[in-house]
Every structure is written in C-alpha cells, then in structure tokens.
C-alpha cells in the first residue's frame, strides 16, 4: 500500500525528494521498516500525530475494536489481527491503537489505550463490550466524559434504564429533565428515522450510583425502511454529558460513523493484500494516524 501510494503521488514527492530510481518497491519498504527501532519510531509518530491534531472542545473520540480482514497467517500460526482503536471524529485521525489476540480481550485493551490518550474535554464513546465501571471511572479521572452503550453484559443496569424510560413515557415526560430529537435520512434505497431521547432523572436507576460521573441515560429508537420491509431497533446508553440531546445524538452518530471511516479503510487496506502475504506479529501497542473518505 505504501509503494502504491508513492507511485500515485510521484509528482508531489518529486518536489522535495530526489528519486533517481523512482518509488521504492514494496519489498524495499518492508526491509526498511523491519530495521527501524519500534520504540523510536513510536515516539516520532506520536509527536507527529500530536502536531497535526487540533484540540477541539467536546470532540467525540470513538473507541472500537475491529478484526482485520486478511490479516491472518495460518502458515505461521498467526490468527487475524484484532485492533482496538481510538478515532477522533472531528480531526478524522486515529489517536492510538492496541493490538489484542481476540475481541474478548477488548475489556483489558481499552484501559491501556486510554492511558495513551489526552481525552481532557472530550467525549469518549464505547460500545457495550467496554461498558464497565472501571473504564468509566478512568475516563472521568482523565478529564473526559463518556457515552457508553448498554446490552446484556450489564443486564440489571440495562433493565433499570429501560424501565426508567417506560415510566417517564407513561407520564409523557411531564416534570422530567428530558430532551428529544428526531432525524430523518434517505438515500441508497433506504429511509431511516431516528428518535434520540435523554433523561436526567436517575431515581429509577439505583445502579447509577456505581458509575463515576453518570448523570444521564439515553435511548435511540431507529426505524429503517428498505423497499417494502421496515425494521425497528431500540438502543440504550448511559453517560456523563447531562441531557443535551444534540450532544447525545452527535456522540451516538459519530460512534456509528467509525464503521464508514476507520474500519472501511482498514478493510480495504488489508483486503487488497495478497492472501499469501505474511505479516509480522505486531507489538502490543502502537499509534498511527489515518484518514479516509467521508462516509456516505
């Protein structure tokens, strides 16, 4: 991929590089990278990422895991590479990554990744796998806020959050600290309506006391129509961003957007590799920067 990028940008590189033999081949880049000291390269790369990242108040940092397509090497006994990445949605750069052996290890990888990041003033979003009290505590301790998805791994809490919305809805949210926002999208043969609802009354969620900084719960009701088929889905969240529904909606949408941004790029990059290409076993942690086409 690096050699291919170099060939497509040959004229631009020629403005400040002497390239008497053209762009180096794929194998040449491979030999160079194999000779680099990982720690020194990491320090340089980290400094570069910090220099190009513009600090944006309340920026959404989406943390999500991805098993990379065609990243395995069965002949060497290497399973597919699973990365946990931190994606800065406004800057559109990867702030950090941690490699794990499997998706089940994300719970231990996320705290390691957070330690590498400056999240002060930012909103960290994580899917249900990372909805853990210790992770929420770490985010708040590092000066950030969070929006965490709920699923079966937090069964009691998820039930309490759902029932809190049922009770508030029965009262038509009268007297409740609550906001609602509805969006409609259409394109590529589908129509989607999303209704975002926040609730600040946590009296019906006793387990909220166990979560550092938790001051709101959120619900997203999605209705998607493709052709003559309509599907509905309801998702629940907890967070420390109060009840500003616009902020909640942005956090949820930006987290979903990482699929079309970072994960799309990773799939394309690894999908274009030869099936017989052998990759080295990655270091436990590293940082990188990536940009990608805007999502549809």
C-alpha positions in Angstrom: 0.0 0.0 0.0 2.9 2.4 0.8 4.6 1.7 -2.5 1.3 2.1 -4.4 0.6 5.4 -2.6 4.1 6.6 -3.5 3.5 5.8 -7.2 0.2 7.7 -7.3 1.9 10.8 -5.6 5.2 10.6 -7.6 5.0 14.1 -8.9 4.3 15.6 -5.5 7.1 13.7 -3.8 9.4 14.8 -6.6 9.1 18.4 -5.4 11.3 17.8 -2.4 12.9 14.3 -2.9 15.4 13.0 -5.3 14.1 9.8 -6.8 16.6 8.7 -9.4 15.2 5.2 -9.4 11.6 6.1 -8.9 9.4 5.0 -5.9 10.9 2.1 -4.0 9.3 -1.3 -4.3 7.1 -3.0 -1.7 9.9 -5.3 -0.5 12.2 -2.3 -0.1 9.8 -0.6 2.3 9.4 -3.9 4.1 13.2 -4.2 4.7 13.4 -0.6 5.9 10.5 -0.9 8.4 12.0 -4.2 9.7 15.2 -2.3 10.6 13.5 0.5 12.5 13.6 0.6 16.3 9.9 0.3 17.2 10.2 2.5 20.3 12.0 5.3 18.5 9.5 5.1 15.6 6.6 5.2 18.0 8.0 8.3 19.7 8.4 10.1 16.4 5.0 9.1 15.2 3.3 10.1 18.4 4.8 13.5 18.2 3.7 13.9 14.6 0.1 12.9 15.4 0.1 15.4 18.3 1.4 18.1 16.0 -1.4 17.7 13.4 -4.3 17.2 15.7 -6.3 20.3 16.5 -7.7 20.2 20.0 -11.5 20.6 19.7 -13.6 21.1 22.8 -16.1 18.2 23.3 -14.7 16.3 20.4 -16.1 12.7 20.1 -13.4 10.0 20.5 -14.9 6.7 19.4 -13.2 3.6 20.8 -14.0 0.4 18.9 -12.5 -2.9 18.0 -12.0 -4.5 14.6 -10.8 -7.8 13.4 -8.8 -7.0 10.3 -9.7 -8.9 7.1 -6.9 -11.0 5.5 -4.5 -10.1 8.4 -4.0 -13.7 9.4 -1.1 -16.0 8.5 -2.2 -19.6 9.1 1.1 -21.0 7.9 2.8 -19.1 10.7 0.1 -19.9 13.3 -0.9 -16.3 13.5 -4.6 -15.5 14.0 -6.3 -12.5 12.5 -5.2 -9.2 13.9 -7.7 -7.5 16.3 -7.2 -3.8 16.9 -8.8 -1.5 19.4 -8.6 2.0 18.0 -9.4 5.5 19.2 -10.8 7.6 16.4 -11.1 11.4 16.7 -14.2 12.1 14.7 -13.7 15.8 14.0 -10.0 15.6 13.3 -10.5 12.3 11.4 -7.3 10.7 12.7 -6.5 7.6 14.7 -5.1 8.8 18.1 -4.0 5.4 19.2 -4.3 1.6 18.8 -3.8 -1.5 20.9 -3.5 -5.0 19.3 -5.2 -7.9 21.1 -5.5 -11.6 20.3 -9.3 -11.6 20.2 -12.3 -9.4 20.6 -12.9 -10.8 24.1 -9.7 -9.0 25.2 -11.1 -5.6 24.5 -12.0 -5.0 28.1 -8.3 -5.1 29.1 -7.1 -3.3 26.0 -9.4 -0.3 26.4 -7.8 0.9 29.7 -4.3 0.6 28.1 -5.4 2.6 25.1 -7.0 5.3 27.3 -3.7 5.7 29.1 -2.0 6.7 25.8 -4.5 9.5 25.1 -5.2 13.0 26.1 -9.0 13.0 26.4 -9.5 16.1 28.6 -12.6 17.9 27.5 -13.5 15.2 25.0 -16.5 12.7 24.9 -15.4 9.1 24.7 -17.9 6.7 23.2 -17.6 2.9 23.5 -19.9 0.0 22.6 -21.4 -2.4 25.0 -18.2 -4.5 25.3 -16.5 -1.6 27.0 -19.4 -0.6 29.3 -17.5 -1.2 32.5 -17.4 0.8 35.8 -13.6 0.8 35.9 -13.4 2.2 32.3 -16.0 4.9 33.1 -14.0 5.8 36.2 -10.8 6.1 34.2 -12.4 8.3 31.6 -13.7 10.7 34.2 -10.3 10.7 36.1 -8.5 11.7 32.8 -10.8 14.7 32.4 -13.2 13.3 29.8 -16.9 12.5 29.6 -18.5 9.3 28.3 -21.4 7.8 26.4 -21.5 4.0 26.8 -23.8 1.6 25.0 -25.8 -0.9 27.1 -26.5 -4.5 26.3 -26.8 -7.8 28.0 -23.4 -7.6 29.7 -25.0 -5.1 32.1 -28.3 -6.9 32.5 -29.6 -5.3 35.7 -28.5 -1.8 34.7 -29.9 -2.2 31.2 -33.3 -3.3 32.7 -33.4 -0.4 35.1 -32.6 2.1 32.3 -35.3 0.6 30.0 -37.9 0.7 32.8 -37.0 4.3 33.7 -37.8 5.3 30.1 -41.1 3.3 30.2 -42.1 5.1 33.4 -41.2 8.5 32.1 -43.1 7.8 28.8 -46.2 6.8 30.8 -46.1 10.3 32.3 -45.4 11.7 28.9 -42.2 13.1 30.4 -44.1 15.7 32.3 -41.8 17.1 35.1 -38.9 15.1 33.8 -35.5 16.5 32.8 -35.6 15.2 29.3 -35.0 16.2 25.7 -35.9 14.6 22.4 -34.6 15.0 18.8 -35.8 13.3 15.6 -33.8 12.9 12.4 -34.7 11.6 9.0 -32.3 10.3 6.4 -32.9 8.9 3.0 -30.5 7.5 0.4 -29.3 4.4 -1.3 -32.8 3.0 -1.4 -33.4 3.2 2.3 -35.2 5.6 4.7 -34.4 5.9 8.3 -36.0 7.8 11.2 -34.1 8.1 14.4 -35.5 9.5 17.7 -33.0 10.4 20.3 -34.2 10.8 23.9 -32.3 11.8 27.1 -33.4 11.5 30.7 -31.7 13.1 33.7 -33.9 11.6 36.4 -32.0 8.6 37.6 -34.1 7.8 40.7 -35.4 4.7 38.9 -31.8 3.6 38.1 -30.3 2.6 41.5 -27.2 1.1 39.9 -26.3 4.6 38.6 -24.6 5.2 41.9 -21.9 2.7 40.9 -20.9 4.6 37.8 -18.5 7.5 38.2 -19.9 10.8 36.7 -23.1 9.2 35.4 -25.8 11.9 35.2 -28.0 10.8 32.2 -29.4 7.9 30.3 -30.2 7.9 26.6 -32.4 6.0 24.2 -32.3 5.8 20.4 -35.2 4.4 18.5 -34.4 3.6 14.9 -36.9 2.8 12.1 -35.3 1.7 8.8 -37.3 1.0 5.7 -35.6 -0.7 2.7 -38.1 -1.3 -0.1 -41.2 -2.7 1.4 -39.5 -4.0 4.6 -39.3 -2.0 7.8 -37.2 -2.9 10.8 -37.1 -1.2 14.3 -34.4 -1.2 16.9 -34.1 0.5 20.3 -30.7 1.1 22.0 -29.9 2.3 25.4 -26.9 4.3 26.7 -25.5 5.8 29.9 -23.3 8.9 30.1 -21.9 11.9 31.9 -22.9 14.6 29.3 -26.2 15.7 31.0 -29.3 15.8 29.0 -28.3 17.9 26.0 -29.9 15.7 23.3 -28.0 17.3 20.4 -24.7 16.3 22.1 -26.0 12.8 22.8 -27.2 12.4 19.2 -23.8 13.6 17.8 -21.9 11.2 20.1 -24.0 8.2 19.0 -23.9 9.0 15.3 -20.1 9.7 15.4 -19.5 6.4 17.0 -21.5 4.5 14.3 -19.6 6.6 11.8 -16.3 4.9 12.6 -17.5 1.9 10.6 -17.6 4.0 7.4 -14.4 5.9 8.2 -11.7 4.0 10.0 -13.0 0.4 9.6 -13.7 0.9 5.9 -10.1 2.0 5.4 -8.7 -1.0 7.4 -10.8 -3.5 5.4 -9.7 -2.0 2.1 -6.1 -1.9 3.0 -5.9 -5.5 4.3 -8.4 -6.8 1.7 -6.0 -5.7 -1.1 -3.1 -7.6 0.3 -2.2 -10.9 -1.2 -3.8 -13.9 0.6 -0.3 -15.3 0.9 1.3 -12.2 2.3 2.8 -12.9 5.8 2.6 -10.2 8.4 4.8 -9.9 11.4 3.4 -10.4 14.8 2.5 -6.8 16.0 3.9 -5.1 19.0 1.4 -4.9 21.9 0.7 -1.3 21.4 1.4 1.4 18.8 -0.1 4.6 17.5 -0.9 5.6 14.0 -2.8 8.2 12.0 -5.2 7.5 9.2 -7.7 9.4 7.1 -10.4 8.0 4.9 -13.1 9.0 2.5 -16.1 10.7 4.1 -19.0 8.2 4.9 -22.0 8.3 2.5 
